[in-house]
Amino acid sequence: MQGLLKLFSKKPLVPLLADYDPEIHQLSDPDHVVIPLVYPGRVRYQPTVEVGDFVSKGQVIGKSRIGNCVCASISGKVTEMTSIWTAQSFYSAAIVIENDGSPGMPAYERFDGPVSTNDLKAAMDRLRSAGVAPPWAMSGREYLEEEKLPELPPVTTVVITGVRQETTILTSQLLLEQQADKVTEGLRCIGELLPDARICLTAPEAHRNWAATKFEGLAEVVFLPEHYTGRIEREVVSRFLGRRIPNRESYRFHGIAVLDVEYLLAMVDALNGTSPFTQKCLTISGSGLDKAVTVRFPLGSSIRHILASQGLKIDDYTRPVVGGPMMGFAQFSDTTPLTYNNGLHLIAEDVNPFDPLAPCINCGRCTRVCPVGIQVHLVNRIIEFGELKNARALQPEACHECGLCADVCPAQRPIVQLLHFCNHEMVHGERYNWITGDNES
């Protein structure tokens, strides 16, 4: 009876944060950091330091083929070159730095003063050396010497996100509110660097009057609601463009650059010669917290260090999720380092389906809520029975993996995982056999 009641009960979409601390809290440097060097689909760095080297905060420790850099986030000794599982479940080479308490490299030693936005090449070189990869340039993912770098179309649209799509992540919104003058400086910089590009900015609907006045003439401002369905990034970008970009294709190859407000501010610091990119903001939310808290931490800090700053322990939760509850990644260890992550969502209770077989009842809720209109329940059943060739006709590649379908599913089926598996199979055309270690076509 309980299962039947659950089937027909109405479930709200993605609960909003009840309350949050508006202050961004600066965390102390940890005793060590682990900085990944590989970001699949984005960039791969080659180390420029060796084990035993002493480095200063802000010093370049890795560089990509085209000059994008990663900088040390603390000062200390390079104790290890290792491999780790990242928060996104990628296996990556990494550099371990033990903190020795030394001060960071002064800005005047790191940079030769500010760079004019009238000199595009000098500005690009500065951004790359400061660890702020320009979103309108090559990301660095084509790192092999034998590979030919593809030609990129000119940037016609730049989208700055002042609102994160996950409702539990406040980093962009708080920075937009609290550093509005610096945001306007960043918008002017982009306008000078890319004079022919259309500049767009997302902002919270609650700040419509203030934001419309503050950023007037610098960007086209689109105001997003509090609810998740109105904030999904691919949908927002398609509103700006009046057309969709396929999910498995990079924005950049369509003349579009998307960057967050936090990276816009880092870009301003780099161009002004103030500081390289060594710190990141992250919102902690979830079970047992009276208020969501946003912190700023050195890149490569562990989940344990960030939780401890708020008096929290991983043992008190069944799952810490890096990101938000809709598109985040559950973590098995609190030693995982965080770098380009925006949220840490804590879940204290287990969520299990009432029926371990999790049968689809063809209620169609998943299809009705899908922002791109995929027939989700049909695709899932086809994938479940291994008919991947037949799944192609239903366009599963359009899936944003936003999680709305799984959120409304009364049977709590692993819908997103099945779609992700299907799209991986369609892209790579092969299946890895974990028993024999071979690829099967």
C-alpha positions as CSV (number, residue, x, y, z in Angstrom):
1,M,0.0,0.0,0.0
2,Q,2.8,2.4,0.8
3,G,4.3,1.7,-2.6
4,L,1.1,2.5,-4.3
5,L,0.6,5.7,-2.4
6,K,4.1,6.8,-3.4
7,L,3.4,6.1,-7.0
8,F,0.6,8.6,-7.1
9,S,1.9,11.2,-4.7
10,K,2.9,14.5,-6.2
11,K,6.6,15.3,-5.7
12,P,7.9,18.9,-5.8
13,L,10.7,19.6,-8.3
14,V,14.1,20.4,-6.6
15,P,13.4,22.1,-3.3
16,L,14.9,25.6,-2.9
17,L,17.3,26.5,-0.2
18,A,15.5,27.5,3.0
19,D,18.1,30.0,4.0
20,Y,21.7,30.9,3.3
21,D,24.6,32.9,4.7
22,P,25.3,35.8,2.3
23,E,28.9,36.1,3.3
24,I,31.7,34.3,1.4
25,H,34.0,32.8,4.0
26,Q,37.7,32.6,3.3
27,L,39.2,29.3,4.3
28,S,42.8,28.9,5.6
29,D,45.4,27.1,3.5
30,P,45.3,23.3,4.0
31,D,48.3,21.2,5.0
32,H,48.5,20.0,1.4
33,V,46.8,20.3,-2.0
34,V,46.4,17.8,-4.8
35,I,46.1,19.5,-8.2
36,P,44.9,17.4,-11.1
37,L,46.6,17.9,-14.5
38,V,44.0,16.3,-16.8
39,Y,40.5,17.6,-17.4
40,P,39.0,15.4,-20.1
41,G,37.4,17.4,-23.0
42,R,38.9,20.6,-21.6
43,V,42.6,20.7,-21.1
44,R,45.7,18.6,-20.2
45,Y,48.7,20.1,-18.5
46,Q,52.3,18.9,-18.6
47,P,54.1,19.5,-15.2
48,T,56.8,22.2,-15.2
49,V,58.0,21.2,-11.8
50,E,59.6,18.0,-10.3
51,V,59.3,16.1,-7.0
52,G,61.4,17.9,-4.5
53,D,61.0,21.4,-5.9
54,F,59.8,24.2,-3.7
55,V,57.1,26.4,-5.2
56,S,55.4,29.6,-4.3
57,K,51.6,30.3,-4.4
58,G,50.9,31.6,-7.8
59,Q,53.8,29.9,-9.5
60,V,53.1,28.0,-12.7
61,I,53.4,24.2,-12.1
62,G,51.8,22.9,-15.3
63,K,51.3,24.1,-18.9
64,S,49.4,22.9,-21.9
65,R,50.6,22.6,-25.4
66,I,49.2,26.0,-26.3
67,G,50.3,27.8,-23.1
68,N,47.4,27.5,-20.8
69,C,48.8,27.2,-17.2
70,V,47.8,25.9,-13.8
71,C,49.3,27.6,-10.8
72,A,50.2,26.5,-7.3
73,S,47.5,27.4,-4.8
74,I,49.8,27.2,-1.8
75,S,53.5,27.5,-1.2
76,G,55.5,24.5,-0.3
77,K,57.3,21.4,-1.5
78,V,56.3,19.2,-4.4
79,T,56.2,15.8,-2.6
80,E,54.7,13.6,-5.2
81,M,53.5,13.2,-8.8
82,T,50.7,10.7,-8.6
83,S,47.4,9.6,-10.1
84,I,44.0,10.3,-8.5
85,W,40.3,10.0,-9.1
86,T,38.9,13.4,-9.5
87,A,35.5,14.7,-8.3
88,Q,34.1,14.0,-11.7
89,S,35.3,10.3,-11.6
90,F,38.1,10.8,-14.1
91,Y,41.5,9.2,-13.5
92,S,44.1,12.0,-13.7
93,A,47.8,12.7,-13.1
94,A,48.2,15.1,-10.3
95,I,50.8,17.2,-8.3
96,V,50.9,17.1,-4.5
97,I,52.2,20.1,-2.7
98,E,52.9,20.1,1.1
99,N,52.3,23.4,2.8
100,D,55.4,25.0,4.4
101,G,53.7,28.2,5.4
102,S,55.8,30.4,3.0
103,P,54.2,33.5,1.6
104,G,53.0,33.5,-2.0
105,M,54.8,35.1,-5.0
106,P,54.3,38.9,-5.0
107,A,52.2,40.2,-7.8
108,Y,55.0,42.4,-9.1
109,E,57.2,39.4,-9.5
110,R,54.5,37.3,-11.1
111,F,53.3,40.0,-13.5
112,D,54.8,42.9,-15.3
113,G,52.0,45.4,-14.5
114,P,48.5,45.5,-16.1
115,V,47.9,44.5,-19.8
116,S,45.9,46.7,-22.1
117,T,42.7,45.1,-23.6
118,N,43.6,46.9,-26.9
119,D,46.4,44.3,-27.3
120,L,44.5,41.0,-27.8
121,K,47.6,38.8,-28.1
122,A,49.2,40.2,-24.9
123,A,45.9,39.9,-23.1
124,M,45.5,36.3,-24.2
125,D,49.1,35.4,-23.1
126,R,48.5,37.0,-19.7
127,L,45.2,35.1,-19.1
128,R,46.8,31.8,-20.1
129,S,49.8,32.4,-17.8
130,A,47.6,33.4,-14.9
131,G,45.6,30.1,-15.1
132,V,42.5,31.8,-16.6
133,A,42.0,30.0,-19.9
134,P,40.2,32.4,-22.3
135,P,36.9,30.8,-23.1
136,W,36.9,32.2,-26.6
137,A,40.2,30.6,-27.5
138,M,41.4,27.0,-27.8
139,S,40.9,25.2,-24.4
140,G,44.1,23.2,-24.7
141,R,42.4,19.8,-25.1
142,E,44.3,19.1,-28.3
143,Y,47.6,18.6,-26.6
144,L,49.4,16.0,-28.6
145,E,52.2,17.2,-30.9
146,E,51.0,15.1,-33.9
147,E,47.5,16.5,-33.7
148,K,46.5,19.5,-35.8
149,L,44.8,22.2,-33.9
150,P,41.4,22.9,-35.5
151,E,40.4,26.3,-36.7
152,L,37.8,28.1,-34.6
153,P,35.1,30.3,-35.9
154,P,35.0,33.9,-34.7
155,V,33.1,34.5,-31.4
156,T,29.7,36.0,-32.1
157,T,28.2,35.6,-28.6
158,V,29.6,35.6,-25.0
159,V,27.4,34.4,-22.2
160,I,28.3,35.2,-18.6
161,T,26.4,33.2,-16.1
162,G,25.5,35.2,-13.0
163,V,23.2,32.4,-11.8
164,R,24.2,28.7,-11.5
165,Q,21.7,26.2,-12.8
166,E,21.7,24.2,-9.6
167,T,19.5,26.0,-7.1
168,T,21.7,24.9,-4.2
169,I,24.8,26.7,-5.6
170,L,25.1,30.4,-4.7
171,T,28.6,31.3,-5.8
172,S,27.8,33.2,-9.0
173,Q,24.9,35.1,-7.5
174,L,26.8,36.2,-4.4
175,L,29.8,37.4,-6.5
176,L,27.5,39.2,-8.9
177,E,25.8,41.0,-6.0
178,Q,28.9,41.7,-3.9
179,Q,31.4,42.6,-6.6
180,A,29.1,44.3,-9.1
181,D,31.6,47.1,-9.9
182,K,34.3,44.5,-10.7
183,V,31.8,42.6,-12.9
184,T,31.1,45.8,-14.9
185,E,34.9,46.2,-15.4
186,G,35.0,42.6,-16.7
187,L,32.1,43.2,-19.1
188,R,34.0,46.3,-20.4
189,C,37.1,44.2,-20.9
190,I,35.3,41.6,-22.9
191,G,33.7,44.3,-25.0
192,E,37.1,45.7,-25.8
193,L,38.7,42.3,-26.4
194,L,35.8,41.1,-28.6
195,P,34.2,44.3,-30.0
196,D,32.1,42.5,-32.5
197,A,30.6,39.9,-30.1
198,R,27.2,40.1,-28.5
199,I,27.6,40.0,-24.7
200,C,24.9,38.4,-22.5
201,L,24.6,38.1,-18.8
202,T,22.2,36.0,-16.6
203,A,21.0,37.4,-13.3
204,P,18.5,36.4,-10.6
205,E,14.9,37.5,-11.3
206,A,14.7,38.9,-7.7
207,H,17.3,41.5,-8.6
208,R,15.8,42.6,-11.9
209,N,15.6,46.4,-11.2
210,W,19.0,46.6,-9.7
211,A,20.8,44.5,-12.3
212,A,19.0,46.1,-15.3
213,T,20.3,49.5,-14.2
214,K,23.8,48.4,-13.1
215,F,24.7,46.5,-16.3
216,E,22.8,48.7,-18.8
217,G,24.8,49.2,-22.0
218,L,27.4,46.5,-21.1
219,A,25.4,43.4,-21.7
220,E,22.0,42.0,-22.5
221,V,20.7,40.8,-19.2
222,V,18.3,37.8,-18.9
223,F,16.7,37.2,-15.6
224,L,16.3,33.7,-14.4
225,P,13.7,32.3,-11.9
226,E,14.5,30.5,-8.6
227,H,13.3,27.2,-9.9
228,Y,15.6,24.7,-11.5
229,T,13.7,24.2,-14.7
230,G,14.2,27.8,-15.8
231,R,17.9,27.7,-15.1
232,I,19.3,24.8,-17.1
233,E,22.3,26.2,-18.9
234,R,21.7,24.6,-22.4
235,E,18.2,25.9,-22.3
236,V,19.3,29.4,-21.3
237,V,21.9,29.5,-24.0
238,S,19.4,28.4,-26.6
239,R,17.1,31.3,-25.5
240,F,19.9,33.8,-26.2
241,L,20.7,32.2,-29.6
242,G,17.2,31.3,-30.8
243,R,18.6,27.9,-31.7
244,R,20.0,24.8,-30.0
245,I,23.6,23.6,-29.8
246,P,23.9,19.8,-29.8
247,N,24.7,18.6,-26.3
248,R,27.8,16.6,-27.5
249,E,29.3,19.6,-29.3
250,S,31.3,22.4,-27.7
251,Y,29.8,25.9,-27.7
252,R,33.1,27.2,-29.0
253,F,32.9,25.4,-32.3
254,H,29.7,27.3,-32.9
255,G,31.2,30.8,-32.2
256,I,29.9,30.9,-28.6
257,A,31.8,31.4,-25.4
258,V,30.3,30.7,-22.0
259,L,32.0,31.7,-18.7
260,D,30.9,32.1,-15.1
261,V,31.0,35.4,-13.2
262,E,33.8,33.9,-11.0
263,Y,36.1,33.5,-14.0
264,L,35.1,36.9,-15.3
265,L,36.4,38.3,-12.0
266,A,39.6,36.2,-12.2
267,M,40.1,37.5,-15.7
268,V,40.0,41.1,-14.4
269,D,42.6,40.2,-11.7
270,A,44.9,38.6,-14.3
271,L,44.7,41.6,-16.8
272,N,45.3,44.0,-13.9
273,G,48.3,42.1,-12.7
274,T,46.7,41.6,-9.3
275,S,46.8,37.8,-8.9
276,P,46.7,34.5,-10.8
277,F,43.8,32.1,-10.4
278,T,44.5,30.0,-7.3
279,Q,41.2,30.0,-5.4
280,K,37.7,28.9,-6.0
281,C,34.3,29.5,-4.4
282,L,31.9,26.7,-3.4
283,T,28.5,26.5,-1.7
284,I,28.0,23.9,1.0
285,S,24.3,22.8,1.4
286,G,22.2,19.9,2.4
287,S,21.1,17.8,5.4
288,G,21.5,19.2,8.9
289,L,22.6,22.7,7.8
290,D,20.6,25.6,9.1
291,K,22.0,27.8,6.3
292,A,23.8,27.1,3.1
293,V,27.4,28.4,3.4
294,T,29.7,29.7,0.6
295,V,33.4,29.4,1.1
296,R,36.5,30.4,-0.9
297,F,39.3,27.8,-0.8
298,P,42.7,27.1,-2.4
299,L,42.4,24.9,-5.5
300,G,43.2,21.3,-4.8
301,S,41.9,21.4,-1.2
302,S,40.2,18.2,-0.1
303,I,36.5,17.7,0.8
304,R,37.7,16.9,4.3
305,H,39.4,20.3,4.7
306,I,36.3,22.1,3.4
307,L,33.9,20.1,5.6
308,A,36.2,20.6,8.7
309,S,36.1,24.4,8.2
310,Q,32.4,24.2,9.1
311,G,32.7,21.6,11.8
312,L,31.3,18.8,9.6
313,K,32.5,15.2,9.0
314,I,31.8,12.9,6.1
315,D,30.8,10.1,8.5
316,D,27.7,12.0,9.3
317,Y,26.4,11.7,5.8
318,T,25.5,8.8,3.5
319,R,26.6,10.8,0.4
320,P,28.6,14.0,-0.2
321,V,27.7,15.1,-3.7
322,V,30.1,17.4,-5.5
323,G,28.0,19.8,-7.5
324,G,24.2,20.0,-6.8
325,P,21.6,17.3,-6.2
326,M,20.5,17.2,-9.8
327,M,23.8,16.9,-11.8
328,G,26.4,16.3,-9.0
329,F,28.7,13.4,-8.5
330,A,28.5,11.3,-5.3
331,Q,31.9,10.9,-3.6
332,F,33.3,7.8,-1.9
333,S,36.1,9.6,-0.1
334,D,36.6,12.9,1.6
335,T,40.2,13.0,0.4
336,T,39.1,13.9,-3.1
337,P,40.5,17.3,-4.1
338,L,38.3,20.1,-5.4
339,T,39.3,22.5,-8.2
340,Y,36.7,23.7,-10.6
341,N,33.7,22.6,-8.5
342,N,31.0,25.0,-7.4
343,G,28.9,23.1,-4.9
344,L,29.1,20.4,-2.2
345,H,25.6,19.0,-1.3
346,L,25.4,16.7,1.7
347,I,22.8,13.9,2.0
348,A,22.2,12.3,5.4
349,E,19.5,9.9,4.6
350,D,19.4,7.0,2.1
351,V,17.0,7.2,-0.8
352,N,16.0,3.8,-2.1
353,P,13.3,2.7,-4.5
354,F,10.3,1.1,-2.8
355,D,10.7,-1.8,-5.3
356,P,14.3,-3.0,-5.9
357,L,13.4,-4.0,-9.5
358,A,12.3,-0.4,-10.2
359,P,9.9,-1.2,-13.0
360,C,8.7,1.5,-15.4
361,I,5.0,2.0,-15.0
362,N,4.8,4.2,-18.2
363,C,3.3,7.1,-16.3
364,G,5.0,9.5,-18.7
365,R,6.1,12.0,-16.0
366,C,9.7,11.9,-17.2
367,T,8.7,12.8,-20.7
368,R,6.4,15.6,-19.7
369,V,9.1,17.3,-17.6
370,C,12.0,16.8,-20.1
371,P,13.1,20.3,-21.3
372,V,14.0,19.0,-24.7
373,G,11.0,16.7,-25.2
374,I,12.7,13.3,-25.3
375,Q,10.4,10.3,-24.9
376,V,12.4,9.3,-21.8
377,H,10.4,6.3,-20.7
378,L,10.7,4.7,-24.1
379,V,14.4,5.4,-24.5
380,N,15.0,3.9,-21.1
381,R,13.1,0.7,-21.8
382,I,15.0,0.3,-25.1
383,I,18.4,0.8,-23.5
384,E,17.4,-1.5,-20.6
385,F,17.0,-4.3,-23.1
386,G,20.2,-3.6,-24.9
387,E,18.6,-2.3,-28.1
388,L,21.0,0.7,-28.5
389,K,20.6,0.8,-32.3
390,N,16.9,1.3,-31.9
391,A,17.4,4.0,-29.3
392,R,19.1,6.3,-31.9
393,A,15.8,7.1,-33.5
394,L,14.6,8.7,-30.3
395,Q,17.5,11.2,-30.1
396,P,18.9,10.4,-26.7
397,E,21.9,12.5,-27.5
398,A,19.7,15.6,-26.9
399,C,19.7,14.8,-23.2
400,H,21.1,17.5,-20.9
401,E,21.5,15.0,-18.1
402,C,19.8,17.6,-15.9
403,G,18.1,15.0,-13.7
404,L,14.5,16.3,-13.9
405,C,13.3,13.0,-15.2
406,A,14.8,11.0,-12.3
407,D,13.5,13.6,-9.8
408,V,9.9,13.0,-10.8
409,C,10.1,9.2,-11.4
410,P,7.8,7.5,-8.9
411,A,9.7,4.2,-9.4
412,Q,13.0,6.0,-8.8
413,R,14.6,4.4,-11.8
414,P,18.2,5.1,-12.8
415,I,17.1,7.1,-15.8
416,V,20.0,9.5,-16.1
417,Q,22.6,6.7,-15.8
418,L,20.9,4.7,-18.5
419,L,20.8,7.7,-20.9
420,H,24.5,8.5,-20.1
421,F,25.4,4.9,-20.8
422,C,23.5,5.0,-24.1
423,N,25.2,8.2,-25.3
424,H,28.6,7.0,-24.3
425,E,28.0,3.8,-26.4
426,M,26.8,5.9,-29.3
427,V,29.8,8.2,-29.2
428,H,32.5,5.6,-28.7
429,G,30.9,2.8,-30.5
430,E,32.4,0.2,-28.2
431,R,31.9,-1.4,-24.9
432,Y,34.7,-2.1,-22.4
433,N,34.7,-5.6,-21.0
434,W,35.9,-5.3,-17.4
435,I,36.6,-9.1,-17.1
436,T,38.9,-9.5,-20.1
437,G,40.1,-5.9,-20.3
438,D,39.2,-5.7,-24.0
439,N,36.9,-3.5,-26.0
440,E,34.0,-5.2,-27.7
441,S,32.5,-3.7,-30.8
